[in-house]
Amino acid sequence: MTTTTEQTLLNALVELEQTVNAARTANPKPDLAARFKRIDELAKQLPRGTHPNLLHYLQKKSYQKARLFLQERDAENQVGNCRHEPQ
């Protein structure tokens, strides 16, 4: 079950990914700082009991992994350099 905050967070992560992809050809380049700040703010609003994988991905700034988790595609995530394995 996805909370409202998780859905808002997913939307912000998708928007970040779209902005990054568009930035390759954009002129001027977009300022991503506001998007990162919004994601951090939403992460702080996640309720108690939020899945530890999601919290880990957000803490490590693994935004693509967080997006996949929220899209119920966590099995697609690869083990990262920190050796954290999805639970």
PEZI-V374302 format. One line per field, one symbol per residue. ss: DSSP state (h for helix, s for strand, l for the rest). A space follows every 10 residues. Layout:
ss->???
This chain:
ss->lllhhhhhhh hhhhhhhhhh hhhlllllll llhhhhhhhh hhhhllllll lhhhhhhhhl llhhhhhhhh lllhhhllll lllllll
